[in-house]
Amino acid sequence: MFGIGMPELIIILVIILIIFGAGKLPEIGAGVGKAIRNFKGATKEPEKEEPEKIKKEEKKPIEPS
């Protein structure tokens, strides 16, 4: 069906190299790496927050109505 093989990847990389130049490629790579790290951190945060919320709710005193 649709797949990206090695020849297509090479063509894409050559086009990126022509557009941005060799000097900008390390900056682009660093930016992509930071974005991936931030995304991974954002997906893991809710798991860490839930136990803290449960502990806070347990510590709240029950007020009589």
Backbone as ProteinMPNN parsed JSONL, in Angstrom:
{"seq_chain_A": "MFGIGMPELIIILVIILIIFGAGKLPEIGAGVGKAIRNFKGATKEPEKEEPEKIKKEEKKPIEPS", "coords_chain_A": {"N_chain_A": [[0.84, -1.175, 0.0], [0.963, 1.954, 1.115], [4.102, 3.129, 1.813], [7.153, 4.217, 3.282], [10.222, 3.934, 2.011], [13.81, 3.326, 1.998], [14.96, 4.762, -0.269], [13.082, 6.873, -0.58], [13.285, 8.18, 1.894], [15.912, 9.128, 1.754], [15.707, 10.95, -0.36], [13.926, 12.792, 0.79], [15.511, 13.72, 2.934], [17.61, 14.93, 1.507], [16.239, 17.019, 0.256], [15.442, 18.468, 2.533], [17.973, 19.191, 3.452], [18.781, 20.876, 1.373], [16.88, 22.933, 1.59], [17.125, 23.961, 4.282], [19.852, 24.007, 4.808], [23.213, 22.993, 5.779], [24.108, 24.045, 8.188], [21.881, 24.575, 9.804], [20.755, 22.12, 10.392], [21.671, 20.7, 12.81], [20.463, 22.323, 14.791], [17.765, 22.01, 14.2], [17.483, 19.282, 14.66], [18.022, 19.207, 17.428], [15.858, 20.671, 18.37], [13.72, 19.004, 17.635], [14.319, 16.796, 19.211], [13.986, 17.887, 21.809], [11.272, 18.431, 21.695], [10.195, 15.861, 21.519], [11.009, 14.823, 23.996], [9.573, 16.522, 25.73], [6.984, 15.806, 25.015], [6.909, 13.105, 25.822], [7.242, 13.496, 28.555], [4.915, 14.896, 29.149], [2.978, 12.983, 28.683], [3.436, 11.244, 30.749], [2.95, 12.654, 33.1], [0.161, 12.798, 34.141], [-0.144, 10.281, 35.378], [1.535, 10.466, 37.572], [0.385, 12.514, 39.031], [-2.148, 11.674, 39.889], [-2.029, 9.836, 42.206], [-1.178, 11.706, 44.132], [-3.34, 13.471, 44.262], [-5.28, 11.786, 45.308], [-4.213, 11.261, 47.844], [-4.329, 13.844, 48.944], [-7.089, 14.229, 49.029], [-7.814, 12.31, 50.878], [-6.758, 13.338, 53.219], [-8.303, 15.533, 53.795], [-10.488, 16.927, 56.158], [-13.687, 15.743, 57.105], [-16.484, 17.662, 56.879], [-19.231, 18.341, 58.941], [-22.662, 18.376, 57.915]], "CA_chain_A": [[0.0, 0.0, 0.0], [1.791, 3.158, 1.19], [5.203, 2.973, 2.742], [8.321, 5.035, 2.977], [11.42, 3.113, 2.013], [15.085, 4.021, 2.105], [15.145, 5.802, -1.305], [12.23, 8.026, -0.305], [13.87, 8.895, 3.029], [17.107, 9.838, 1.272], [15.243, 12.101, -1.142], [13.383, 13.766, 1.741], [16.639, 14.313, 3.657], [18.324, 15.819, 0.581], [15.404, 18.224, 0.096], [15.561, 19.22, 3.788], [19.318, 19.756, 3.464], [18.8, 21.994, 0.418], [16.04, 24.024, 2.093], [17.606, 24.552, 5.522], [21.307, 24.13, 4.825], [23.89, 22.095, 6.716], [24.282, 24.704, 9.478], [20.645, 24.565, 10.596], [20.31, 20.772, 10.715], [21.807, 20.36, 14.234], [19.462, 23.06, 15.555], [16.473, 21.371, 13.948], [17.523, 18.005, 15.373], [17.911, 19.472, 18.862], [14.475, 21.079, 18.612], [12.866, 17.819, 17.545], [14.603, 15.997, 20.401], [13.33, 18.523, 22.956], [9.829, 18.257, 21.537], [9.877, 14.474, 21.855], [11.155, 14.69, 25.442], [8.431, 17.207, 26.35], [5.785, 15.001, 24.76], [6.978, 11.944, 26.705], [7.001, 13.979, 29.915], [3.507, 15.276, 29.277], [2.148, 11.778, 28.734], [3.675, 10.559, 32.021], [2.548, 13.503, 34.218], [-1.097, 12.454, 34.81], [0.025, 9.107, 36.212], [2.179, 10.889, 38.799], [-0.476, 13.439, 39.754], [-3.323, 11.024, 40.443], [-1.857, 9.417, 43.606], [-1.094, 12.887, 44.984], [-4.696, 13.981, 44.449], [-5.973, 10.862, 46.197], [-3.686, 11.5, 49.183], [-4.856, 15.121, 49.425], [-8.503, 14.063, 49.319], [-7.927, 11.508, 52.092], [-6.351, 14.155, 54.354], [-9.298, 16.563, 54.064], [-11.462, 16.533, 57.194], [-15.087, 15.718, 56.672], [-17.251, 18.686, 57.589], [-20.647, 17.948, 59.146], [-23.619, 19.208, 57.179]], "C_chain_A": [[0.889, 1.243, 0.0], [2.873, 2.941, 2.234], [6.363, 3.856, 2.318], [9.539, 4.145, 3.123], [12.671, 3.971, 2.106], [15.275, 5.062, 0.992], [14.309, 7.06, -1.058], [12.786, 8.853, 0.85], [15.092, 9.7, 2.603], [16.714, 11.075, 0.485], [14.702, 13.182, -0.216], [14.505, 14.467, 2.488], [17.444, 15.267, 2.773], [17.541, 17.116, 0.396], [15.493, 19.09, 1.353], [16.921, 19.898, 3.868], [19.414, 20.954, 2.528], [18.029, 23.186, 0.978], [16.68, 24.726, 3.287], [19.116, 24.756, 5.564], [21.92, 23.268, 5.918], [24.03, 22.726, 8.098], [23.065, 24.629, 10.378], [20.219, 23.162, 11.027], [20.524, 20.384, 12.179], [20.782, 21.074, 15.118], [18.081, 22.425, 15.398], [16.401, 20.044, 14.7], [17.365, 18.189, 16.868], [16.478, 19.871, 19.214], [13.515, 19.906, 18.573], [13.069, 16.937, 18.771], [13.937, 16.557, 21.642], [11.817, 18.336, 22.888], [9.409, 16.843, 21.914], [9.969, 14.257, 23.36], [9.986, 15.34, 26.174], [7.147, 16.4, 26.175], [5.76, 13.781, 25.677], [6.701, 12.356, 28.145], [5.546, 14.322, 30.145], [2.603, 14.049, 29.353], [2.32, 11.043, 30.055], [3.166, 11.359, 33.218], [1.232, 13.084, 34.872], [-0.971, 11.24, 35.724], [0.625, 9.495, 37.558], [1.25, 11.752, 39.651], [-1.635, 12.74, 40.444], [-3.122, 10.542, 41.876], [-1.77, 10.602, 44.566], [-2.485, 13.449, 45.263], [-5.465, 13.093, 45.426], [-5.515, 11.086, 47.634], [-4.236, 12.804, 49.763], [-6.325, 14.994, 49.809], [-8.695, 13.269, 50.613], [-7.627, 12.342, 53.332], [-7.382, 15.223, 54.705], [-10.247, 16.091, 55.167], [-12.872, 16.613, 56.639], [-15.867, 16.699, 57.534], [-18.697, 18.217, 57.758], [-21.589, 18.904, 58.425], [-24.699, 19.718, 58.074]], "O_chain_A": [[1.507, 1.553, -1.018], [2.593, 2.613, 3.387], [6.52, 4.19, 1.144], [9.85, 3.663, 4.212], [12.596, 5.189, 2.272], [15.72, 6.17, 1.29], [14.772, 8.176, -1.297], [12.765, 10.083, 0.8], [15.278, 10.832, 3.049], [17.322, 12.133, 0.645], [14.987, 14.364, -0.412], [14.462, 15.685, 2.662], [17.909, 16.304, 3.247], [18.129, 18.197, 0.381], [15.607, 20.311, 1.254], [17.019, 21.046, 4.3], [20.063, 21.946, 2.86], [18.476, 24.326, 0.855], [16.768, 25.954, 3.306], [19.596, 25.615, 6.304], [21.241, 22.864, 6.862], [24.068, 22.002, 9.093], [23.205, 24.62, 11.601], [19.401, 23.025, 11.937], [19.626, 19.777, 12.762], [20.288, 20.495, 16.086], [17.325, 22.321, 16.364], [15.378, 19.722, 15.305], [16.656, 17.42, 17.517], [15.949, 19.45, 20.243], [12.597, 19.823, 19.388], [12.107, 16.39, 19.311], [13.384, 15.804, 22.444], [11.166, 18.109, 23.907], [8.378, 16.652, 22.559], [9.117, 13.588, 23.944], [9.464, 14.773, 27.133], [6.324, 16.325, 27.087], [4.719, 13.454, 26.247], [6.007, 11.647, 28.874], [5.004, 14.066, 31.22], [1.57, 14.081, 30.022], [1.434, 10.286, 30.449], [2.965, 10.772, 34.281], [1.191, 13.019, 36.1], [-1.641, 11.184, 36.756], [0.264, 8.915, 38.582], [1.331, 11.714, 40.879], [-2.065, 13.189, 41.507], [-3.98, 10.814, 42.715], [-2.242, 10.511, 45.7], [-2.772, 13.86, 46.387], [-6.211, 13.59, 46.27], [-6.339, 11.101, 48.548], [-4.572, 12.861, 50.946], [-6.761, 15.58, 50.8], [-9.637, 13.528, 51.363], [-8.188, 12.079, 54.396], [-7.342, 15.768, 55.808], [-10.754, 14.971, 55.109], [-13.183, 17.461, 55.803], [-15.904, 16.58, 58.759], [-19.31, 17.744, 56.801], [-21.326, 20.104, 58.343], [-25.59, 20.436, 57.62]]}, "name": "protein", "num_of_chains": 1, "seq": "MFGIGMPELIIILVIILIIFGAGKLPEIGAGVGKAIRNFKGATKEPEKEEPEKIKKEEKKPIEPS"}
